[in-house]
């Protein structure tokens, strides 16, 4: 029996390469935020870490709920050879846009209380002020962010992955000068330090949405759908279906992103050096995570399409190919991280205390690259199959009762070993992700043995 199919490798890479470049470009925005803030001072860099620790779970949860658009569109697109599903695909996009608007309202209401967690972290005064400043600015970009996710989900569902890449390049090119202007107070703007990264991010999100809307109006690939000529009213049944499918994805992303967020928050009382060292490791990990994530996103599209087509044999070969590629990329990133960790750290900072701490953390992060690649690929396959409940159960159990609890015990207490500080939290993360990868593989094997396509 084949381990992987070279034809499927070609199909997946065709989808994954633009997605990879898109994700890397998007991550470079966070990278430029970190580097730019670090040039203003280590407190500014730490404020970006604290603020994004709160903001990231919000964004990932919103994105998770809207990710449901992609497999639904891919499934409809795959079965369109026998059925005319264009109207239903357009309707799905509009229902996703209504969900995006509702998400925005919820987040804006919740952010009226964002000062509460910050006031309970016992932060240094300057660090507290710059962290809350970032959050007060970045929330202005939540509406365009959610609408962008909905539009992007439609494009990717029909296998058109280049528009998001083009828009992400535009966003990065805008983010660099905007950061420079607002962080350092250039061109008459106030000098905001780390908080300026939040304002730049909000502006960039509006630029991204406008750019993608322009693409939707001029693209030949999207012209047959005539998306904006026939606006759809809210359809409660369709919204319910998307929400039911997307909620486990949103919760799984919330569990994962909040794990890293709480790591930053619980490391914060250890001082700005500890936060900065953790931030370097986290920022780098976020960049290299884009490799397996892009493959998983391609897997969601491809698996959803093949499920719509109804070809079970090809679907199984495609899934095997996806895992082969994920393991290959995970191994490559693991080795690169371990052998080039010192050079990686110097990109961010040359402060000796931060370099020493970050180097020890990167050794640990090198270990977790392989299980992380496996678990994110399994999640991508489940999304393509439109089976999302396993994401909720497995991520919760692996990341919180196992990963974070163990990380806290190792990092902040002497119950198991003398308190390890930031390194202890990362050890817990490695164990949590490894647990998730094993549970996902077991559940996927059981699912595929029972899977039947109409």
C-alpha positions as CSV (number, residue, x, y, z in Angstrom):
1,X,0.0,0.0,0.0
2,X,1.3,3.5,-0.9
3,X,2.6,5.7,1.9
4,X,2.0,8.7,-0.2
5,X,1.0,9.7,-3.7
6,X,3.3,12.0,-5.8
7,X,0.3,13.3,-7.7
8,X,-1.3,14.3,-4.4
9,X,2.0,16.0,-3.3
10,X,1.7,18.2,-6.4
11,X,-1.9,19.0,-5.6
12,X,-1.2,19.8,-2.0
13,X,1.9,21.9,-2.7
14,X,0.0,23.9,-5.3
15,X,-2.4,24.9,-2.5
16,X,0.1,25.0,0.3
17,X,2.9,27.1,-1.2
18,X,0.7,30.3,-1.5
19,X,-0.7,29.5,1.9
20,X,2.8,29.1,3.3
21,X,3.9,32.4,1.9
22,X,0.8,34.0,3.2
23,X,1.3,32.7,6.7
24,X,5.0,33.6,6.7
25,X,4.2,37.1,5.5
26,X,1.5,37.4,8.2
27,X,3.9,36.2,10.8
28,X,6.5,38.6,9.7
29,X,4.0,41.3,10.7
30,X,4.2,40.0,14.3
31,X,8.0,39.7,13.9
32,X,8.4,43.3,12.8
33,X,6.2,44.4,15.7
34,X,8.5,42.5,18.1
35,X,11.7,43.8,16.5
36,X,10.5,47.4,16.2
37,X,9.2,47.4,19.8
38,X,12.5,45.9,21.0
39,X,14.4,48.8,19.4
40,X,12.3,51.1,21.5
41,X,13.2,49.1,24.6
42,X,12.8,45.7,26.3
43,X,9.8,47.0,28.2
44,X,8.1,47.9,24.9
45,X,8.9,44.5,23.5
46,X,7.5,42.9,26.7
47,X,4.3,45.1,26.4
48,X,3.7,43.7,22.9
49,X,4.1,40.2,24.3
50,X,1.6,40.8,27.1
51,X,-0.9,42.5,24.9
52,X,-0.8,40.0,22.1
53,X,-1.1,37.3,24.7
54,X,-4.6,38.6,25.4
55,X,-5.4,39.6,21.8
56,X,-4.3,36.4,20.1
57,X,-6.9,34.1,21.7
58,X,-9.6,36.6,20.6
59,X,-8.4,36.6,17.0
60,X,-7.8,32.9,16.8
61,X,-11.2,32.2,18.2
62,X,-12.9,34.5,15.7
63,X,-10.9,32.9,12.9
64,X,-11.8,29.4,14.1
65,X,-15.5,30.1,13.9
66,X,-15.1,31.5,10.4
67,X,-12.8,28.7,9.2
68,X,-15.9,26.6,8.8
69,X,-16.6,28.5,5.6
70,X,-13.6,26.8,3.9
71,X,-14.5,23.1,4.1
72,X,-18.2,23.9,3.4
73,X,-17.2,25.7,0.2
74,X,-14.7,23.1,-0.7
75,X,-17.2,20.3,-0.3
76,X,-19.8,22.2,-2.5
77,X,-17.1,23.0,-5.0
78,X,-16.0,19.3,-5.2
79,X,-19.6,18.1,-5.8
80,X,-20.3,20.9,-8.4
81,X,-19.6,18.6,-11.3
82,X,-22.9,16.9,-10.7
83,X,-24.8,19.8,-9.1
84,X,-25.0,23.5,-9.6
85,X,-23.9,24.7,-6.2
86,X,-22.8,28.3,-7.0
87,X,-25.8,29.9,-5.4
88,X,-25.3,27.9,-2.3
89,X,-21.6,28.8,-2.1
90,X,-22.4,32.5,-2.4
91,X,-25.1,32.2,0.3
92,X,-22.5,30.5,2.6
93,X,-20.2,33.5,2.2
94,X,-22.9,36.0,3.1
95,X,-23.9,33.9,6.1
96,X,-20.3,33.9,7.2
97,X,-20.2,37.7,6.8
98,X,-23.2,38.0,9.2
99,X,-21.4,35.8,11.7
100,X,-18.3,38.0,11.3
101,X,-20.4,41.1,12.2
102,X,-21.9,39.3,15.2
103,X,-18.4,38.3,16.4
104,X,-17.3,41.9,16.2
105,X,-20.1,43.1,18.4
106,X,-19.3,40.4,21.1
107,X,-15.6,41.3,21.1
108,X,-16.1,45.0,21.3
109,X,-18.4,44.5,24.3
110,X,-16.0,42.2,26.0
111,X,-13.1,44.6,25.5
112,X,-14.8,47.1,27.8
113,X,-13.4,44.9,30.6
114,X,-9.9,44.3,29.2
115,X,-8.3,46.3,32.0
116,X,-9.4,43.7,34.6
117,X,-6.9,40.9,33.7
118,X,-4.1,43.4,33.3
119,X,-4.7,45.0,36.7
120,X,-4.4,41.5,38.3
121,X,-1.0,40.7,36.8
122,X,1.1,42.8,39.1
123,X,2.9,44.4,36.2
124,X,5.4,47.2,36.3
125,X,3.6,50.5,35.8
126,X,5.2,51.3,32.4
127,X,4.6,47.7,31.2
128,X,1.0,47.9,32.2
129,X,0.3,51.2,30.5
130,X,1.9,50.2,27.2
131,X,0.2,46.9,27.2
132,X,-3.3,48.4,27.6
133,X,-2.5,51.1,25.1
134,X,-1.8,48.4,22.5
135,X,-5.1,46.7,23.2
136,X,-7.1,49.9,23.1
137,X,-5.8,50.6,19.6
138,X,-5.8,47.1,18.1
139,X,-9.5,46.5,18.8
140,X,-10.4,49.1,16.2
141,X,-9.3,46.5,13.6
142,X,-11.6,43.6,14.7
143,X,-14.4,44.2,12.1
144,X,-12.2,44.2,9.0
145,X,-10.3,41.3,10.4
146,X,-13.4,39.1,10.8
147,X,-14.8,40.1,7.4
148,X,-11.4,39.3,5.8
149,X,-11.5,35.8,7.3
150,X,-14.9,35.2,5.7
151,X,-13.8,36.4,2.3
152,X,-10.6,34.5,2.5
153,X,-12.4,31.3,3.5
154,X,-14.5,31.5,0.3
155,X,-11.4,32.0,-1.9
156,X,-9.6,29.1,-0.3
157,X,-12.6,26.9,-0.5
158,X,-12.5,27.0,-4.3
159,X,-8.8,26.4,-4.3
160,X,-7.8,30.1,-5.0
161,X,-5.1,30.7,-2.5
162,X,-3.1,33.5,-4.2
163,X,-5.3,36.5,-3.2
164,X,-4.6,36.1,0.5
165,X,-0.8,36.1,-0.4
166,X,-1.1,39.3,-2.4
167,X,-3.0,41.0,0.4
168,X,-0.6,39.8,3.1
169,X,2.3,41.3,1.2
170,X,0.5,44.6,0.9
171,X,-0.2,44.4,4.6
172,X,3.4,43.7,5.5
173,X,4.6,46.6,3.3
174,X,2.2,48.9,5.1
175,X,2.9,47.6,8.6
176,X,6.6,48.4,8.5
177,X,6.4,52.2,7.9
178,X,3.2,52.4,10.1
179,X,5.1,50.8,13.0
180,X,8.0,53.1,12.5
181,X,5.8,56.2,12.5
182,X,3.7,55.3,15.6
183,X,6.3,53.5,17.7
184,X,9.0,56.2,17.3
185,X,6.7,59.2,16.7
186,X,7.7,60.2,13.2
187,X,5.9,62.5,10.7
188,X,4.2,64.4,13.5
189,X,2.6,61.3,15.1
190,X,2.9,60.7,18.9
191,X,5.6,58.4,20.1
192,X,3.6,55.5,21.4
193,X,6.3,52.8,21.9
194,X,4.9,49.3,22.0
195,X,1.4,50.6,21.9
196,X,2.1,52.0,18.5
197,X,2.2,48.5,17.1
198,X,-1.4,48.1,18.0
199,X,-2.5,51.2,16.2
200,X,-0.4,50.1,13.1
201,X,-2.1,46.7,13.2
202,X,-5.6,48.1,13.2
203,X,-4.9,50.3,10.2
204,X,-3.3,47.4,8.4
205,X,-6.4,45.3,8.9
206,X,-8.6,47.9,7.1
207,X,-6.1,48.0,4.3
208,X,-6.2,44.2,4.0
209,X,-10.0,44.1,3.8
210,X,-10.2,46.9,1.2
211,X,-7.5,45.1,-0.9
212,X,-9.4,41.8,-0.8
213,X,-12.7,43.5,-1.7
214,X,-11.0,45.0,-4.7
215,X,-9.8,41.6,-5.8
216,X,-13.3,40.2,-5.5
217,X,-14.6,42.8,-7.9
218,X,-11.9,42.4,-10.6
219,X,-11.0,38.6,-10.4
220,X,-11.8,36.4,-13.3
221,X,-11.9,33.4,-11.1
222,X,-14.7,34.9,-9.0
223,X,-16.7,36.5,-11.8
224,X,-18.9,33.5,-12.5
225,X,-20.2,33.6,-8.9
226,X,-21.5,37.3,-9.3
227,X,-21.1,37.5,-5.5
228,X,-22.1,41.1,-4.9
229,X,-24.9,41.3,-7.5
230,X,-27.3,39.2,-5.4
231,X,-26.9,40.0,-1.7
232,X,-28.3,37.3,0.6
233,X,-30.4,37.9,3.7
234,X,-29.5,36.2,7.0
235,X,-30.4,32.5,6.8
236,X,-30.8,31.1,10.4
237,X,-30.4,27.5,9.3
238,X,-27.2,28.2,7.4
239,X,-25.8,30.3,10.2
240,X,-26.6,27.6,12.6
241,X,-24.9,25.0,10.5
242,X,-21.7,27.1,10.1
243,X,-21.7,27.9,13.8
244,X,-22.1,24.3,14.8
245,X,-19.2,23.3,12.5
246,X,-17.0,26.3,13.5
247,X,-17.5,26.4,17.2
248,X,-15.4,23.3,18.0
249,X,-12.7,24.8,15.7
250,X,-12.9,28.1,17.5
251,X,-12.7,26.5,20.9
252,X,-9.7,24.4,19.9
253,X,-7.9,27.4,18.7
254,X,-8.9,29.2,21.8
255,X,-7.4,26.4,24.0
256,X,-4.2,26.4,21.9
257,X,-3.7,30.2,21.7
258,X,-4.8,30.9,25.3
259,X,-2.2,28.3,26.4
260,X,0.6,30.5,25.0
261,X,-1.2,33.6,26.2
262,X,-1.4,32.3,29.8
263,X,2.2,31.3,29.5
264,X,3.1,34.9,28.8
265,X,0.8,36.2,31.6
266,X,2.2,33.8,34.2
267,X,5.7,34.5,33.2
268,X,5.1,38.3,33.4
269,X,5.6,38.5,37.2
270,X,9.1,37.0,36.8
271,X,10.2,40.3,35.3
272,X,10.7,41.9,31.9
273,X,13.9,39.8,31.1
274,X,11.9,36.6,31.5
275,X,9.1,37.9,29.4
276,X,11.5,39.1,26.7
277,X,13.3,35.8,26.6
278,X,9.9,34.0,26.3
279,X,8.8,36.5,23.6
280,X,11.8,35.8,21.4
281,X,11.1,32.0,21.5
282,X,7.4,32.5,21.0
283,X,7.8,34.9,18.1
284,X,10.2,32.6,16.3
285,X,7.9,29.6,17.0
286,X,5.0,31.5,15.5
287,X,7.0,32.0,12.3
288,X,8.1,28.4,11.8
289,X,4.7,27.1,12.8
290,X,3.5,28.5,9.5
291,X,5.1,25.5,7.6
292,X,3.0,22.7,9.1
293,X,0.0,25.1,9.4
294,X,0.0,25.9,5.7
295,X,0.1,22.2,4.9
296,X,-2.8,21.6,7.2
297,X,-4.8,24.4,5.6
298,X,-4.1,22.9,2.2
299,X,-5.2,19.5,3.6
300,X,-8.5,21.0,4.7
301,X,-9.2,22.3,1.2
302,X,-8.1,19.1,-0.6
303,X,-9.8,16.7,1.8
304,X,-13.0,18.8,1.6
305,X,-12.9,18.8,-2.2
306,X,-12.3,15.0,-2.4
307,X,-15.1,14.3,0.1
308,X,-17.4,16.4,-2.2
309,X,-16.2,14.4,-5.2
310,X,-16.9,11.2,-3.4
311,X,-13.6,9.4,-4.2
312,X,-12.8,7.4,-1.0
313,X,-9.6,5.8,-2.3
314,X,-8.1,9.1,-3.5
315,X,-9.2,10.7,-0.2
316,X,-7.2,8.1,1.8
317,X,-4.1,8.5,-0.3
318,X,-4.3,12.2,0.1
319,X,-4.5,12.0,3.9
320,X,-1.5,9.7,4.0
321,X,0.4,12.1,1.7
322,X,-0.5,15.0,4.0
323,X,1.0,13.3,7.0
324,X,4.1,12.3,5.2
325,X,4.7,15.9,4.2
326,X,3.9,17.2,7.8
327,X,6.5,14.9,9.3
328,X,9.1,15.9,6.8
329,X,8.6,19.6,7.4
330,X,8.4,19.1,11.2
331,X,11.7,17.3,11.2
332,X,13.4,19.9,9.1
333,X,12.2,22.8,11.4
334,X,13.2,20.8,14.5
335,X,16.8,20.4,13.2
336,X,17.1,24.0,12.0
337,X,15.9,25.3,15.4
338,X,18.3,23.3,17.3
339,X,21.5,23.9,15.3
340,X,20.9,27.6,14.5
341,X,19.3,28.8,17.7
342,X,22.0,31.3,18.6
343,X,21.9,33.0,15.2
344,X,18.1,33.1,15.4
345,X,18.1,34.9,18.8
346,X,20.5,37.5,17.6
347,X,18.0,38.6,15.0
348,X,15.7,39.8,17.9
349,X,18.1,41.0,20.5
350,X,21.7,41.1,21.7
351,X,21.0,41.7,25.4
352,X,23.1,39.0,27.1
353,X,20.5,38.0,29.7
354,X,17.7,37.7,27.1
355,X,20.0,35.8,24.7
356,X,20.9,33.2,27.4
357,X,17.3,32.6,28.5
358,X,16.0,32.4,24.9
359,X,18.7,30.0,23.9
360,X,17.7,27.5,26.6
361,X,14.0,27.8,25.6
362,X,14.7,27.3,21.9
363,X,16.3,23.9,22.7
364,X,12.9,22.9,24.1
365,X,10.9,24.4,21.3
366,X,13.0,22.4,18.8
367,X,11.7,19.2,20.4
368,X,8.0,20.2,20.0
369,X,8.2,20.9,16.3
370,X,7.5,17.3,15.2
371,X,4.5,16.5,17.4
372,X,3.1,20.0,16.7
373,X,3.3,19.3,12.9
374,X,1.4,16.0,13.4
375,X,-1.3,17.4,15.6
376,X,-2.0,20.4,13.4
377,X,-2.2,18.2,10.3
378,X,-4.7,15.9,12.0
379,X,-6.8,18.9,12.9
380,X,-6.7,20.1,9.2
381,X,-7.8,16.7,8.0
382,X,-10.7,16.6,10.5
383,X,-11.8,20.1,9.3
384,X,-11.8,18.9,5.7
385,X,-14.0,15.9,6.6
386,X,-16.3,18.4,8.5
387,X,-15.8,16.4,11.7
388,X,-14.8,19.0,14.2
389,X,-15.8,17.7,17.7
390,X,-12.5,15.8,18.2
391,X,-10.7,19.2,17.9
392,X,-12.6,20.4,21.0
393,X,-12.0,17.4,23.2
394,X,-8.4,16.6,22.3
395,X,-7.1,20.2,22.4
396,X,-8.7,20.9,25.8
397,X,-7.4,17.7,27.5
398,X,-3.9,18.0,26.0
399,X,-3.3,21.7,26.3
400,X,-4.8,22.5,29.7
401,X,-5.2,19.6,32.2
402,X,-1.9,18.2,30.9
403,X,0.2,21.0,29.1
404,X,-0.5,24.1,31.1
405,X,-0.9,22.4,34.5
406,X,2.4,20.6,34.1
407,X,4.0,23.8,32.8
408,X,2.9,25.8,35.8
409,X,4.1,23.2,38.2
410,X,7.5,23.1,36.5
411,X,7.8,26.8,35.9
412,X,6.4,28.5,39.1
413,X,6.5,25.9,41.9
414,X,9.0,23.5,43.5
415,X,6.5,20.5,43.7
416,X,8.2,18.4,41.0
417,X,11.6,20.1,40.5
418,X,13.0,23.5,41.6
419,X,11.1,26.2,39.7
420,X,12.4,26.3,36.2
421,X,10.8,29.6,35.2
422,X,9.9,30.1,31.5
423,X,11.6,26.9,30.5
424,X,9.2,24.9,32.7
425,X,6.2,26.2,30.8
426,X,7.7,25.2,27.5
427,X,8.4,21.7,28.8
428,X,4.7,21.4,29.7
429,X,3.8,22.6,26.2
430,X,5.9,19.9,24.6
431,X,4.2,17.2,26.6
432,X,0.8,18.7,25.9
433,X,1.3,18.8,22.1
434,X,2.8,15.3,22.1
435,X,-0.3,14.0,23.8
436,X,-2.5,15.8,21.3
437,X,-0.7,14.3,18.3
438,X,-1.1,10.8,19.7
439,X,-4.8,11.2,20.5
440,X,-5.5,12.8,17.1
441,X,-3.9,9.9,15.3
442,X,-5.9,7.3,17.2
443,X,-9.1,9.1,16.6
444,X,-8.4,9.7,12.9
445,X,-7.5,6.0,12.4
446,X,-10.9,5.0,13.9
447,X,-12.7,7.7,11.8
448,X,-11.2,6.5,8.5
449,X,-12.1,2.9,9.3
450,X,-15.7,3.9,9.5
451,X,-15.8,6.5,6.8
452,X,-18.2,6.1,3.9
453,X,-18.7,8.6,1.1
454,X,-22.0,9.1,-0.8
